[in-house]
Amino acid sequence: MVQGFPKYTKDYEGNFDRLKYGSAEPLETRGETPIDSWTADQKKMGLESTPAQEGGTAYCYGKNGYVKLGDDAGHGANLLTPYDPGIRNDTAAMVRFNAIAYAAADGTKDNDELTVRITGGGQFADGTTEKTVRVGHLDPTAAELPTAMWKNSQQEFIIFSHPKNPFTSNTRMELMAGKYEMESGNTRIFIDNLYVLRLKWYDFEELFGKLPWVQNAPRH
């Protein structure tokens, strides 16, 4: 998870290169490691995942260069960005990441719904704090799968510090694959390149114009 300014940091790249667990192949599970067992250096990234139940396991796994949410036994998982006290001084931010759902070698597909949630203050332009998106599936037959799987997988969201729901030092983004305990099926979703890009006033006005609640304000 990295921070910077969109369009002005072309060489600034955020990914999970620190994670070197198992194989980069998404269909290979050997060696992937639960977040609770990451090294101390990797935990310094500040990422967290909520256990499925009190005292239980968080089904968030480090792979070789990216993260997997969920498992093959009907457990979902979330990923929370680190706390950043400085965001309380900002007006808007762009959240950007790559996400792709699992598909087995025989073509069987997992569920592909990912919930994107703002916690601790802030909202999307429509006033909500939660959105669910369909992220699509990897193609298990693709050549060079560890690279090809990410094609057309990017997601972007703009979040705002609304006067009635402002950013705070506790503002975080949560990505949730499925539910912690699913009645049927699996929801395994791979995540990479997670950015929270701050938009200062001059960035925001150049990219989007006025804030949504100013654009939609009634004329007097």
PyMOL CGO cylinders between C-alpha atoms (Angstrom):
from pymol import cmd
from pymol.cgo import CYLINDER

trace = [
    CYLINDER, 0.00, 0.00, 0.00, 1.56, 3.28, -1.08, 0.3, 1, 1, 1, 1, 1, 1,
    CYLINDER, 1.56, 3.28, -1.08, 0.55, 6.91, -1.19, 0.3, 1, 1, 1, 1, 1, 1,
    CYLINDER, 0.55, 6.91, -1.19, 1.24, 9.65, -3.72, 0.3, 1, 1, 1, 1, 1, 1,
    CYLINDER, 1.24, 9.65, -3.72, -0.43, 11.78, -6.37, 0.3, 1, 1, 1, 1, 1, 1,
    CYLINDER, -0.43, 11.78, -6.37, -2.14, 10.24, -9.42, 0.3, 1, 1, 1, 1, 1, 1,
    CYLINDER, -2.14, 10.24, -9.42, -0.75, 11.29, -12.81, 0.3, 1, 1, 1, 1, 1, 1,
    CYLINDER, -0.75, 11.29, -12.81, 2.28, 12.81, -11.09, 0.3, 1, 1, 1, 1, 1, 1,
    CYLINDER, 2.28, 12.81, -11.09, 3.96, 9.62, -9.87, 0.3, 1, 1, 1, 1, 1, 1,
    CYLINDER, 3.96, 9.62, -9.87, 4.27, 7.47, -12.98, 0.3, 1, 1, 1, 1, 1, 1,
    CYLINDER, 4.27, 7.47, -12.98, 7.37, 5.77, -11.61, 0.3, 1, 1, 1, 1, 1, 1,
    CYLINDER, 7.37, 5.77, -11.61, 5.88, 5.28, -8.16, 0.3, 1, 1, 1, 1, 1, 1,
    CYLINDER, 5.88, 5.28, -8.16, 4.75, 1.68, -7.86, 0.3, 1, 1, 1, 1, 1, 1,
    CYLINDER, 4.75, 1.68, -7.86, 3.02, -0.15, -5.02, 0.3, 1, 1, 1, 1, 1, 1,
    CYLINDER, 3.02, -0.15, -5.02, 2.87, -3.91, -4.87, 0.3, 1, 1, 1, 1, 1, 1,
    CYLINDER, 2.87, -3.91, -4.87, 3.49, -6.90, -2.61, 0.3, 1, 1, 1, 1, 1, 1,
    CYLINDER, 3.49, -6.90, -2.61, 7.02, -7.68, -3.76, 0.3, 1, 1, 1, 1, 1, 1,
    CYLINDER, 7.02, -7.68, -3.76, 8.05, -8.21, -0.14, 0.3, 1, 1, 1, 1, 1, 1,
    CYLINDER, 8.05, -8.21, -0.14, 5.95, -11.37, -0.08, 0.3, 1, 1, 1, 1, 1, 1,
    CYLINDER, 5.95, -11.37, -0.08, 7.92, -14.40, -1.26, 0.3, 1, 1, 1, 1, 1, 1,
    CYLINDER, 7.92, -14.40, -1.26, 5.74, -17.34, -0.29, 0.3, 1, 1, 1, 1, 1, 1,
    CYLINDER, 5.74, -17.34, -0.29, 5.34, -20.42, -2.43, 0.3, 1, 1, 1, 1, 1, 1,
    CYLINDER, 5.34, -20.42, -2.43, 4.73, -20.01, -6.13, 0.3, 1, 1, 1, 1, 1, 1,
    CYLINDER, 4.73, -20.01, -6.13, 3.59, -17.07, -8.23, 0.3, 1, 1, 1, 1, 1, 1,
    CYLINDER, 3.59, -17.07, -8.23, 1.21, -19.50, -9.94, 0.3, 1, 1, 1, 1, 1, 1,
    CYLINDER, 1.21, -19.50, -9.94, -2.32, -18.75, -8.63, 0.3, 1, 1, 1, 1, 1, 1,
    CYLINDER, -2.32, -18.75, -8.63, -3.44, -22.40, -8.90, 0.3, 1, 1, 1, 1, 1, 1,
    CYLINDER, -3.44, -22.40, -8.90, -0.59, -23.61, -6.67, 0.3, 1, 1, 1, 1, 1, 1,
    CYLINDER, -0.59, -23.61, -6.67, -1.33, -23.38, -2.93, 0.3, 1, 1, 1, 1, 1, 1,
    CYLINDER, -1.33, -23.38, -2.93, 1.83, -24.95, -1.51, 0.3, 1, 1, 1, 1, 1, 1,
    CYLINDER, 1.83, -24.95, -1.51, 3.85, -22.44, 0.47, 0.3, 1, 1, 1, 1, 1, 1,
    CYLINDER, 3.85, -22.44, 0.47, 1.23, -19.69, 0.65, 0.3, 1, 1, 1, 1, 1, 1,
    CYLINDER, 1.23, -19.69, 0.65, 1.24, -18.27, 4.18, 0.3, 1, 1, 1, 1, 1, 1,
    CYLINDER, 1.24, -18.27, 4.18, -1.49, -16.80, 6.43, 0.3, 1, 1, 1, 1, 1, 1,
    CYLINDER, -1.49, -16.80, 6.43, -1.03, -13.13, 7.29, 0.3, 1, 1, 1, 1, 1, 1,
    CYLINDER, -1.03, -13.13, 7.29, -0.53, -13.95, 10.98, 0.3, 1, 1, 1, 1, 1, 1,
    CYLINDER, -0.53, -13.95, 10.98, 2.62, -15.90, 10.04, 0.3, 1, 1, 1, 1, 1, 1,
    CYLINDER, 2.62, -15.90, 10.04, 4.26, -13.23, 7.87, 0.3, 1, 1, 1, 1, 1, 1,
    CYLINDER, 4.26, -13.23, 7.87, 7.69, -12.01, 8.92, 0.3, 1, 1, 1, 1, 1, 1,
    CYLINDER, 7.69, -12.01, 8.92, 8.06, -9.00, 11.19, 0.3, 1, 1, 1, 1, 1, 1,
    CYLINDER, 8.06, -9.00, 11.19, 9.34, -6.94, 8.24, 0.3, 1, 1, 1, 1, 1, 1,
    CYLINDER, 9.34, -6.94, 8.24, 6.29, -7.84, 6.13, 0.3, 1, 1, 1, 1, 1, 1,
    CYLINDER, 6.29, -7.84, 6.13, 3.94, -7.01, 8.99, 0.3, 1, 1, 1, 1, 1, 1,
    CYLINDER, 3.94, -7.01, 8.99, 5.45, -3.51, 9.04, 0.3, 1, 1, 1, 1, 1, 1,
    CYLINDER, 5.45, -3.51, 9.04, 3.47, -2.84, 5.85, 0.3, 1, 1, 1, 1, 1, 1,
    CYLINDER, 3.47, -2.84, 5.85, 0.57, -2.32, 8.29, 0.3, 1, 1, 1, 1, 1, 1,
    CYLINDER, 0.57, -2.32, 8.29, -1.90, -4.54, 6.43, 0.3, 1, 1, 1, 1, 1, 1,
    CYLINDER, -1.90, -4.54, 6.43, -4.40, -6.44, 8.56, 0.3, 1, 1, 1, 1, 1, 1,
    CYLINDER, -4.40, -6.44, 8.56, -7.06, -9.12, 8.09, 0.3, 1, 1, 1, 1, 1, 1,
    CYLINDER, -7.06, -9.12, 8.09, -9.89, -9.86, 10.50, 0.3, 1, 1, 1, 1, 1, 1,
    CYLINDER, -9.89, -9.86, 10.50, -10.14, -13.42, 11.89, 0.3, 1, 1, 1, 1, 1, 1,
    CYLINDER, -10.14, -13.42, 11.89, -13.21, -15.31, 10.72, 0.3, 1, 1, 1, 1, 1, 1,
    CYLINDER, -13.21, -15.31, 10.72, -14.26, -15.73, 14.34, 0.3, 1, 1, 1, 1, 1, 1,
    CYLINDER, -14.26, -15.73, 14.34, -12.97, -14.60, 17.71, 0.3, 1, 1, 1, 1, 1, 1,
    CYLINDER, -12.97, -14.60, 17.71, -9.63, -16.23, 18.39, 0.3, 1, 1, 1, 1, 1, 1,
    CYLINDER, -9.63, -16.23, 18.39, -9.71, -17.85, 14.98, 0.3, 1, 1, 1, 1, 1, 1,
    CYLINDER, -9.71, -17.85, 14.98, -7.84, -17.61, 11.71, 0.3, 1, 1, 1, 1, 1, 1,
    CYLINDER, -7.84, -17.61, 11.71, -7.80, -14.84, 9.13, 0.3, 1, 1, 1, 1, 1, 1,
    CYLINDER, -7.80, -14.84, 9.13, -7.99, -16.55, 5.73, 0.3, 1, 1, 1, 1, 1, 1,
    CYLINDER, -7.99, -16.55, 5.73, -5.75, -14.00, 4.05, 0.3, 1, 1, 1, 1, 1, 1,
    CYLINDER, -5.75, -14.00, 4.05, -2.62, -15.48, 2.48, 0.3, 1, 1, 1, 1, 1, 1,
    CYLINDER, -2.62, -15.48, 2.48, 0.65, -14.13, 1.24, 0.3, 1, 1, 1, 1, 1, 1,
    CYLINDER, 0.65, -14.13, 1.24, 1.74, -15.59, -2.08, 0.3, 1, 1, 1, 1, 1, 1,
    CYLINDER, 1.74, -15.59, -2.08, 4.74, -14.81, -4.25, 0.3, 1, 1, 1, 1, 1, 1,
    CYLINDER, 4.74, -14.81, -4.25, 4.20, -11.12, -5.00, 0.3, 1, 1, 1, 1, 1, 1,
    CYLINDER, 4.20, -11.12, -5.00, 0.52, -10.77, -4.18, 0.3, 1, 1, 1, 1, 1, 1,
    CYLINDER, 0.52, -10.77, -4.18, -2.23, -11.65, -1.68, 0.3, 1, 1, 1, 1, 1, 1,
    CYLINDER, -2.23, -11.65, -1.68, -5.04, -14.20, -1.75, 0.3, 1, 1, 1, 1, 1, 1,
    CYLINDER, -5.04, -14.20, -1.75, -8.29, -13.60, 0.14, 0.3, 1, 1, 1, 1, 1, 1,
    CYLINDER, -8.29, -13.60, 0.14, -10.36, -16.68, 1.04, 0.3, 1, 1, 1, 1, 1, 1,
    CYLINDER, -10.36, -16.68, 1.04, -9.75, -20.43, 0.86, 0.3, 1, 1, 1, 1, 1, 1,
    CYLINDER, -9.75, -20.43, 0.86, -11.16, -23.61, -0.69, 0.3, 1, 1, 1, 1, 1, 1,
    CYLINDER, -11.16, -23.61, -0.69, -13.26, -24.50, 2.38, 0.3, 1, 1, 1, 1, 1, 1,
    CYLINDER, -13.26, -24.50, 2.38, -15.89, -21.78, 2.18, 0.3, 1, 1, 1, 1, 1, 1,
    CYLINDER, -15.89, -21.78, 2.18, -14.07, -19.06, 4.13, 0.3, 1, 1, 1, 1, 1, 1,
    CYLINDER, -14.07, -19.06, 4.13, -13.88, -15.49, 2.91, 0.3, 1, 1, 1, 1, 1, 1,
    CYLINDER, -13.88, -15.49, 2.91, -11.40, -12.88, 4.11, 0.3, 1, 1, 1, 1, 1, 1,
    CYLINDER, -11.40, -12.88, 4.11, -10.75, -9.16, 4.18, 0.3, 1, 1, 1, 1, 1, 1,
    CYLINDER, -10.75, -9.16, 4.18, -7.72, -6.92, 3.77, 0.3, 1, 1, 1, 1, 1, 1,
    CYLINDER, -7.72, -6.92, 3.77, -7.45, -3.60, 5.62, 0.3, 1, 1, 1, 1, 1, 1,
    CYLINDER, -7.45, -3.60, 5.62, -5.10, -0.79, 4.61, 0.3, 1, 1, 1, 1, 1, 1,
    CYLINDER, -5.10, -0.79, 4.61, -2.87, 0.69, 7.33, 0.3, 1, 1, 1, 1, 1, 1,
    CYLINDER, -2.87, 0.69, 7.33, -3.93, 3.59, 9.51, 0.3, 1, 1, 1, 1, 1, 1,
    CYLINDER, -3.93, 3.59, 9.51, -2.70, 6.94, 8.19, 0.3, 1, 1, 1, 1, 1, 1,
    CYLINDER, -2.70, 6.94, 8.19, -3.28, 9.83, 10.61, 0.3, 1, 1, 1, 1, 1, 1,
    CYLINDER, -3.28, 9.83, 10.61, -2.37, 12.31, 7.87, 0.3, 1, 1, 1, 1, 1, 1,
    CYLINDER, -2.37, 12.31, 7.87, -5.41, 11.52, 5.73, 0.3, 1, 1, 1, 1, 1, 1,
    CYLINDER, -5.41, 11.52, 5.73, -7.63, 13.55, 8.10, 0.3, 1, 1, 1, 1, 1, 1,
    CYLINDER, -7.63, 13.55, 8.10, -6.13, 16.67, 6.50, 0.3, 1, 1, 1, 1, 1, 1,
    CYLINDER, -6.13, 16.67, 6.50, -7.13, 15.61, 2.98, 0.3, 1, 1, 1, 1, 1, 1,
    CYLINDER, -7.13, 15.61, 2.98, -10.26, 16.24, 0.92, 0.3, 1, 1, 1, 1, 1, 1,
    CYLINDER, -10.26, 16.24, 0.92, -10.28, 13.27, -1.43, 0.3, 1, 1, 1, 1, 1, 1,
    CYLINDER, -10.28, 13.27, -1.43, -8.29, 10.19, -2.35, 0.3, 1, 1, 1, 1, 1, 1,
    CYLINDER, -8.29, 10.19, -2.35, -8.14, 7.61, -5.11, 0.3, 1, 1, 1, 1, 1, 1,
    CYLINDER, -8.14, 7.61, -5.11, -8.13, 3.94, -4.14, 0.3, 1, 1, 1, 1, 1, 1,
    CYLINDER, -8.13, 3.94, -4.14, -6.62, 1.71, -6.82, 0.3, 1, 1, 1, 1, 1, 1,
    CYLINDER, -6.62, 1.71, -6.82, -5.87, -2.00, -6.89, 0.3, 1, 1, 1, 1, 1, 1,
    CYLINDER, -5.87, -2.00, -6.89, -5.87, -5.11, -9.07, 0.3, 1, 1, 1, 1, 1, 1,
    CYLINDER, -5.87, -5.11, -9.07, -8.31, -7.90, -8.20, 0.3, 1, 1, 1, 1, 1, 1,
    CYLINDER, -8.31, -7.90, -8.20, -9.11, -11.17, -9.95, 0.3, 1, 1, 1, 1, 1, 1,
    CYLINDER, -9.11, -11.17, -9.95, -11.15, -14.18, -8.81, 0.3, 1, 1, 1, 1, 1, 1,
    CYLINDER, -11.15, -14.18, -8.81, -10.03, -17.80, -8.80, 0.3, 1, 1, 1, 1, 1, 1,
    CYLINDER, -10.03, -17.80, -8.80, -10.91, -20.31, -11.51, 0.3, 1, 1, 1, 1, 1, 1,
    CYLINDER, -10.91, -20.31, -11.51, -9.72, -23.92, -11.31, 0.3, 1, 1, 1, 1, 1, 1,
    CYLINDER, -9.72, -23.92, -11.31, -7.82, -25.75, -14.03, 0.3, 1, 1, 1, 1, 1, 1,
    CYLINDER, -7.82, -25.75, -14.03, -11.04, -27.57, -15.02, 0.3, 1, 1, 1, 1, 1, 1,
    CYLINDER, -11.04, -27.57, -15.02, -12.82, -24.22, -15.50, 0.3, 1, 1, 1, 1, 1, 1,
    CYLINDER, -12.82, -24.22, -15.50, -14.81, -24.24, -12.23, 0.3, 1, 1, 1, 1, 1, 1,
    CYLINDER, -14.81, -24.24, -12.23, -15.17, -20.64, -11.08, 0.3, 1, 1, 1, 1, 1, 1,
    CYLINDER, -15.17, -20.64, -11.08, -15.38, -19.17, -7.59, 0.3, 1, 1, 1, 1, 1, 1,
    CYLINDER, -15.38, -19.17, -7.59, -17.75, -16.37, -6.72, 0.3, 1, 1, 1, 1, 1, 1,
    CYLINDER, -17.75, -16.37, -6.72, -16.26, -13.07, -7.85, 0.3, 1, 1, 1, 1, 1, 1,
    CYLINDER, -16.26, -13.07, -7.85, -17.94, -10.42, -5.68, 0.3, 1, 1, 1, 1, 1, 1,
    CYLINDER, -17.94, -10.42, -5.68, -15.63, -8.09, -3.77, 0.3, 1, 1, 1, 1, 1, 1,
    CYLINDER, -15.63, -8.09, -3.77, -16.93, -5.56, -1.24, 0.3, 1, 1, 1, 1, 1, 1,
    CYLINDER, -16.93, -5.56, -1.24, -15.02, -2.28, -1.04, 0.3, 1, 1, 1, 1, 1, 1,
    CYLINDER, -15.02, -2.28, -1.04, -15.73, -0.49, 2.24, 0.3, 1, 1, 1, 1, 1, 1,
    CYLINDER, -15.73, -0.49, 2.24, -14.62, 2.78, 3.84, 0.3, 1, 1, 1, 1, 1, 1,
    CYLINDER, -14.62, 2.78, 3.84, -14.24, 2.58, 7.61, 0.3, 1, 1, 1, 1, 1, 1,
    CYLINDER, -14.24, 2.58, 7.61, -13.46, 5.30, 10.15, 0.3, 1, 1, 1, 1, 1, 1,
    CYLINDER, -13.46, 5.30, 10.15, -14.80, 8.26, 8.14, 0.3, 1, 1, 1, 1, 1, 1,
    CYLINDER, -14.80, 8.26, 8.14, -15.25, 9.33, 4.54, 0.3, 1, 1, 1, 1, 1, 1,
    CYLINDER, -15.25, 9.33, 4.54, -17.56, 8.22, 1.75, 0.3, 1, 1, 1, 1, 1, 1,
    CYLINDER, -17.56, 8.22, 1.75, -18.00, 7.63, -1.95, 0.3, 1, 1, 1, 1, 1, 1,
    CYLINDER, -18.00, 7.63, -1.95, -19.46, 10.38, -4.16, 0.3, 1, 1, 1, 1, 1, 1,
    CYLINDER, -19.46, 10.38, -4.16, -22.99, 8.99, -3.81, 0.3, 1, 1, 1, 1, 1, 1,
    CYLINDER, -22.99, 8.99, -3.81, -22.86, 9.20, -0.01, 0.3, 1, 1, 1, 1, 1, 1,
    CYLINDER, -22.86, 9.20, -0.01, -22.39, 5.46, 0.59, 0.3, 1, 1, 1, 1, 1, 1,
    CYLINDER, -22.39, 5.46, 0.59, -19.49, 3.84, 2.41, 0.3, 1, 1, 1, 1, 1, 1,
    CYLINDER, -19.49, 3.84, 2.41, -19.69, 0.41, 0.77, 0.3, 1, 1, 1, 1, 1, 1,
    CYLINDER, -19.69, 0.41, 0.77, -19.76, -0.91, -2.80, 0.3, 1, 1, 1, 1, 1, 1,
    CYLINDER, -19.76, -0.91, -2.80, -19.79, -4.43, -4.24, 0.3, 1, 1, 1, 1, 1, 1,
    CYLINDER, -19.79, -4.43, -4.24, -18.09, -5.12, -7.55, 0.3, 1, 1, 1, 1, 1, 1,
    CYLINDER, -18.09, -5.12, -7.55, -17.70, -8.17, -9.80, 0.3, 1, 1, 1, 1, 1, 1,
    CYLINDER, -17.70, -8.17, -9.80, -14.00, -8.56, -10.44, 0.3, 1, 1, 1, 1, 1, 1,
    CYLINDER, -14.00, -8.56, -10.44, -14.03, -11.29, -13.11, 0.3, 1, 1, 1, 1, 1, 1,
    CYLINDER, -14.03, -11.29, -13.11, -12.00, -14.51, -13.23, 0.3, 1, 1, 1, 1, 1, 1,
    CYLINDER, -12.00, -14.51, -13.23, -8.51, -15.48, -14.24, 0.3, 1, 1, 1, 1, 1, 1,
    CYLINDER, -8.51, -15.48, -14.24, -8.14, -17.73, -17.29, 0.3, 1, 1, 1, 1, 1, 1,
    CYLINDER, -8.14, -17.73, -17.29, -6.41, -20.92, -16.01, 0.3, 1, 1, 1, 1, 1, 1,
    CYLINDER, -6.41, -20.92, -16.01, -5.40, -21.86, -19.58, 0.3, 1, 1, 1, 1, 1, 1,
    CYLINDER, -5.40, -21.86, -19.58, -3.55, -18.61, -20.26, 0.3, 1, 1, 1, 1, 1, 1,
    CYLINDER, -3.55, -18.61, -20.26, 0.14, -18.71, -21.06, 0.3, 1, 1, 1, 1, 1, 1,
    CYLINDER, 0.14, -18.71, -21.06, 2.36, -16.98, -18.50, 0.3, 1, 1, 1, 1, 1, 1,
    CYLINDER, 2.36, -16.98, -18.50, -0.54, -17.07, -16.05, 0.3, 1, 1, 1, 1, 1, 1,
    CYLINDER, -0.54, -17.07, -16.05, 1.15, -15.20, -13.15, 0.3, 1, 1, 1, 1, 1, 1,
    CYLINDER, 1.15, -15.20, -13.15, 1.37, -12.16, -15.45, 0.3, 1, 1, 1, 1, 1, 1,
    CYLINDER, 1.37, -12.16, -15.45, -1.65, -12.70, -17.71, 0.3, 1, 1, 1, 1, 1, 1,
    CYLINDER, -1.65, -12.70, -17.71, -4.09, -13.06, -14.80, 0.3, 1, 1, 1, 1, 1, 1,
    CYLINDER, -4.09, -13.06, -14.80, -3.89, -9.34, -14.01, 0.3, 1, 1, 1, 1, 1, 1,
    CYLINDER, -3.89, -9.34, -14.01, -4.94, -8.14, -17.46, 0.3, 1, 1, 1, 1, 1, 1,
    CYLINDER, -4.94, -8.14, -17.46, -8.00, -5.83, -17.22, 0.3, 1, 1, 1, 1, 1, 1,
    CYLINDER, -8.00, -5.83, -17.22, -8.20, -6.38, -13.46, 0.3, 1, 1, 1, 1, 1, 1,
    CYLINDER, -8.20, -6.38, -13.46, -7.71, -2.82, -12.21, 0.3, 1, 1, 1, 1, 1, 1,
    CYLINDER, -7.71, -2.82, -12.21, -10.32, -1.20, -9.98, 0.3, 1, 1, 1, 1, 1, 1,
    CYLINDER, -10.32, -1.20, -9.98, -10.46, 2.50, -9.05, 0.3, 1, 1, 1, 1, 1, 1,
    CYLINDER, -10.46, 2.50, -9.05, -12.60, 4.41, -6.56, 0.3, 1, 1, 1, 1, 1, 1,
    CYLINDER, -12.60, 4.41, -6.56, -12.64, 8.04, -5.47, 0.3, 1, 1, 1, 1, 1, 1,
    CYLINDER, -12.64, 8.04, -5.47, -13.39, 8.64, -1.79, 0.3, 1, 1, 1, 1, 1, 1,
    CYLINDER, -13.39, 8.64, -1.79, -14.23, 11.98, -0.19, 0.3, 1, 1, 1, 1, 1, 1,
    CYLINDER, -14.23, 11.98, -0.19, -14.03, 13.69, 3.15, 0.3, 1, 1, 1, 1, 1, 1,
    CYLINDER, -14.03, 13.69, 3.15, -17.60, 15.00, 3.33, 0.3, 1, 1, 1, 1, 1, 1,
    CYLINDER, -17.60, 15.00, 3.33, -18.34, 17.82, 5.80, 0.3, 1, 1, 1, 1, 1, 1,
    CYLINDER, -18.34, 17.82, 5.80, -20.84, 15.53, 7.55, 0.3, 1, 1, 1, 1, 1, 1,
    CYLINDER, -20.84, 15.53, 7.55, -18.64, 12.42, 7.27, 0.3, 1, 1, 1, 1, 1, 1,
    CYLINDER, -18.64, 12.42, 7.27, -15.02, 13.57, 7.24, 0.3, 1, 1, 1, 1, 1, 1,
    CYLINDER, -15.02, 13.57, 7.24, -11.84, 11.59, 6.99, 0.3, 1, 1, 1, 1, 1, 1,
    CYLINDER, -11.84, 11.59, 6.99, -10.26, 10.87, 10.37, 0.3, 1, 1, 1, 1, 1, 1,
    CYLINDER, -10.26, 10.87, 10.37, -6.96, 9.41, 11.50, 0.3, 1, 1, 1, 1, 1, 1,
    CYLINDER, -6.96, 9.41, 11.50, -8.87, 6.09, 11.67, 0.3, 1, 1, 1, 1, 1, 1,
    CYLINDER, -8.87, 6.09, 11.67, -9.98, 6.11, 8.01, 0.3, 1, 1, 1, 1, 1, 1,
    CYLINDER, -9.98, 6.11, 8.01, -9.10, 2.85, 6.27, 0.3, 1, 1, 1, 1, 1, 1,
    CYLINDER, -9.10, 2.85, 6.27, -10.11, 0.93, 3.17, 0.3, 1, 1, 1, 1, 1, 1,
    CYLINDER, -10.11, 0.93, 3.17, -11.36, -2.63, 3.48, 0.3, 1, 1, 1, 1, 1, 1,
    CYLINDER, -11.36, -2.63, 3.48, -11.48, -5.18, 0.67, 0.3, 1, 1, 1, 1, 1, 1,
    CYLINDER, -11.48, -5.18, 0.67, -13.74, -8.14, 1.55, 0.3, 1, 1, 1, 1, 1, 1,
    CYLINDER, -13.74, -8.14, 1.55, -13.95, -11.34, -0.51, 0.3, 1, 1, 1, 1, 1, 1,
    CYLINDER, -13.95, -11.34, -0.51, -17.23, -13.15, 0.18, 0.3, 1, 1, 1, 1, 1, 1,
    CYLINDER, -17.23, -13.15, 0.18, -18.20, -13.68, 3.82, 0.3, 1, 1, 1, 1, 1, 1,
    CYLINDER, -18.20, -13.68, 3.82, -16.16, -15.05, 6.68, 0.3, 1, 1, 1, 1, 1, 1,
    CYLINDER, -16.16, -15.05, 6.68, -18.27, -18.23, 6.69, 0.3, 1, 1, 1, 1, 1, 1,
    CYLINDER, -18.27, -18.23, 6.69, -20.12, -19.00, 3.42, 0.3, 1, 1, 1, 1, 1, 1,
    CYLINDER, -20.12, -19.00, 3.42, -23.01, -21.46, 3.21, 0.3, 1, 1, 1, 1, 1, 1,
    CYLINDER, -23.01, -21.46, 3.21, -21.88, -22.73, -0.19, 0.3, 1, 1, 1, 1, 1, 1,
    CYLINDER, -21.88, -22.73, -0.19, -19.13, -22.14, -2.70, 0.3, 1, 1, 1, 1, 1, 1,
    CYLINDER, -19.13, -22.14, -2.70, -15.83, -20.34, -2.37, 0.3, 1, 1, 1, 1, 1, 1,
    CYLINDER, -15.83, -20.34, -2.37, -14.73, -16.76, -2.94, 0.3, 1, 1, 1, 1, 1, 1,
    CYLINDER, -14.73, -16.76, -2.94, -10.99, -16.65, -3.52, 0.3, 1, 1, 1, 1, 1, 1,
    CYLINDER, -10.99, -16.65, -3.52, -9.81, -13.29, -4.85, 0.3, 1, 1, 1, 1, 1, 1,
    CYLINDER, -9.81, -13.29, -4.85, -6.22, -12.26, -5.57, 0.3, 1, 1, 1, 1, 1, 1,
    CYLINDER, -6.22, -12.26, -5.57, -5.13, -8.68, -4.79, 0.3, 1, 1, 1, 1, 1, 1,
    CYLINDER, -5.13, -8.68, -4.79, -2.08, -6.73, -5.97, 0.3, 1, 1, 1, 1, 1, 1,
    CYLINDER, -2.08, -6.73, -5.97, -0.91, -3.13, -6.48, 0.3, 1, 1, 1, 1, 1, 1,
    CYLINDER, -0.91, -3.13, -6.48, -2.96, -1.57, -3.70, 0.3, 1, 1, 1, 1, 1, 1,
    CYLINDER, -2.96, -1.57, -3.70, -2.68, 2.22, -3.70, 0.3, 1, 1, 1, 1, 1, 1,
    CYLINDER, -2.68, 2.22, -3.70, -4.28, 4.99, -1.68, 0.3, 1, 1, 1, 1, 1, 1,
    CYLINDER, -4.28, 4.99, -1.68, -3.43, 8.11, -3.68, 0.3, 1, 1, 1, 1, 1, 1,
    CYLINDER, -3.43, 8.11, -3.68, -4.05, 11.42, -1.99, 0.3, 1, 1, 1, 1, 1, 1,
    CYLINDER, -4.05, 11.42, -1.99, -5.75, 14.12, -4.04, 0.3, 1, 1, 1, 1, 1, 1,
    CYLINDER, -5.75, 14.12, -4.04, -4.91, 17.64, -2.93, 0.3, 1, 1, 1, 1, 1, 1,
    CYLINDER, -4.91, 17.64, -2.93, -7.16, 20.54, -3.89, 0.3, 1, 1, 1, 1, 1, 1,
    CYLINDER, -7.16, 20.54, -3.89, -5.24, 21.37, -7.05, 0.3, 1, 1, 1, 1, 1, 1,
    CYLINDER, -5.24, 21.37, -7.05, -5.16, 17.70, -8.11, 0.3, 1, 1, 1, 1, 1, 1,
    CYLINDER, -5.16, 17.70, -8.11, -8.86, 17.25, -7.51, 0.3, 1, 1, 1, 1, 1, 1,
    CYLINDER, -8.86, 17.25, -7.51, -9.94, 20.38, -9.37, 0.3, 1, 1, 1, 1, 1, 1,
    CYLINDER, -9.94, 20.38, -9.37, -7.78, 19.46, -12.36, 0.3, 1, 1, 1, 1, 1, 1,
    CYLINDER, -7.78, 19.46, -12.36, -9.11, 15.91, -12.52, 0.3, 1, 1, 1, 1, 1, 1,
    CYLINDER, -9.11, 15.91, -12.52, -12.73, 16.26, -11.50, 0.3, 1, 1, 1, 1, 1, 1,
    CYLINDER, -12.73, 16.26, -11.50, -13.79, 19.88, -11.09, 0.3, 1, 1, 1, 1, 1, 1,
    CYLINDER, -13.79, 19.88, -11.09, -15.80, 20.77, -7.99, 0.3, 1, 1, 1, 1, 1, 1,
    CYLINDER, -15.80, 20.77, -7.99, -16.65, 18.39, -5.18, 0.3, 1, 1, 1, 1, 1, 1,
    CYLINDER, -16.65, 18.39, -5.18, -19.87, 16.38, -5.74, 0.3, 1, 1, 1, 1, 1, 1,
    CYLINDER, -19.87, 16.38, -5.74, -21.88, 18.16, -3.08, 0.3, 1, 1, 1, 1, 1, 1,
    CYLINDER, -21.88, 18.16, -3.08, -20.80, 21.52, -4.54, 0.3, 1, 1, 1, 1, 1, 1,
    CYLINDER, -20.80, 21.52, -4.54, -21.60, 20.43, -8.10, 0.3, 1, 1, 1, 1, 1, 1,
    CYLINDER, -21.60, 20.43, -8.10, -25.08, 19.30, -7.06, 0.3, 1, 1, 1, 1, 1, 1,
    CYLINDER, -25.08, 19.30, -7.06, -25.84, 22.16, -4.71, 0.3, 1, 1, 1, 1, 1, 1,
    CYLINDER, -25.84, 22.16, -4.71, -29.05, 24.10, -5.58, 0.3, 1, 1, 1, 1, 1, 1,
    CYLINDER, -29.05, 24.10, -5.58, -28.58, 27.54, -7.11, 0.3, 1, 1, 1, 1, 1, 1,
    CYLINDER, -28.58, 27.54, -7.11, -29.80, 30.55, -5.14, 0.3, 1, 1, 1, 1, 1, 1,
]
cmd.load_cgo(trace, "trace")
